[in-house]
C-alpha cells in the first residue's frame, strides 16, 4: 500500500459517522463506483488531495454499489459526487469531474474557516 492510498479513508455505513460527521477537520467525501469512467478519471486527483491535505483535512471514498444506504442518505443521484463536510454538516456539493484547483480551493477555505465561493 502506498502513502497516497493510506491517506484516503474507505468509508461505509459502519465508520461514516465517526470518520466524517464527528471529525474535527473538514472532510471531502467522494461517492463513486468502479464501473464509472468519470469516477476513475477523478480518482488520482482525490488521492493527490488526500496526500496534500494530510493533517489539515480528511478525504474519504464511498463505493455507492456497496453502500446504497449512504448514497440514499445523502441523495446521491449521479457519480462522482463530492461532498464537503465541516462540523458534521454538508457545506458544499460538486458533481462530475472538476479541476483539482477548484477542489483544493474549497478544502482550503473550509480548513481556514472562511466562506466557500461557488
N, C-alpha and C positions, 0 to 999 in steps of 0.2 A: 504494500500500500504506500502510495506517495504522500508527501506532505500536503499537497493540494487535496487529495481525496479525504484526508483526515479532517480538513477544515470544514467540509460540507457535512452537516448533520442529516442523516437519513431519518425522516420524520414519519410517524404512524400514529394511529389512534392512542396507543399506549404512552407515547412520550411527547405528543404535540403540546399539550397544555404546559407541561413542565419546561420544555425546551423553548417554547415560543411565548406563550401568554404570561409566564412567570419570569421571563428573562429580564435582567436589569439592563440589558443592552438592546439597541434596535435590532430587529430581525427581518431579513429578507427571506421569503419562502417561495420557492419555485415549484409550482404544480405542473407536472409533466407526465409523459408516458413514453415507453420505449419505442412504440410504433410511430411516433410523431416526429417528422423531419424538422420542423421549426424548433422543437424541444432539443433535438440533437445539435442543431446549429448554435443554440444559445448556451448549451451546457458548458463548453470551455470558458465562456465569459463568466458564468456563475462561479465556476471553480477558481478563476483568477480573482474575482471579487472576494471570495471567501478567504483566500490567502492574504490579499492586500488589506482586508479589514479585520484580520485576526486580532482579537483583543479589544476591538472597537465596536464591532457589530457581529452578529451571528448570521450564518447563511444555512438554510436547510432546504431539503427537497422532499416533496410528497409525490409518490407514484400514484396517480389517480386510479389506475386499474386495481391496485392492491389496497387502496384506501378510499373507497367510494363514499364512506360516511364523512370523511374530512372534505372531500370535494363537494358534497351536498351541503355540509355545514357552512362552507364559505362561498356557496353559489358559484362554483367554477363551471362555466358553460363552454369555455374554449381553452385550449392549451397551446403554448405555455401561458400561464397566468402567474404573475409575480405579485405577491402581497407584501407590503411593508408594514411592520408592526412596531409600535412603541407603547410601552407600559400596558401591554396586553390588548391594545386596540389596533384595528386596521386603520392606517393613516393614508395609505395610497395603494393603488392597484394599477398594474400595467399588463396589457395583453399583447401577445405576439413577440416577435424578435425586435428588440430595441437596442440602440447603441450603448456600449458599455459606459460611455461618459454620462449618459442620462441616468443610468442605474447608480453609478458611483456618486453623482451629484445628489440624488435623493437620499442615499445612505449617509453621506457626509452631513447633509442638513439634519437628518434625524440624530446622528451622533452628537452634533453641536447644539441640538435642541432648537433649531431655527425652523421657521415655516418652510414647507416644501412648495416649490414653484412648479406649476404644471405648464 
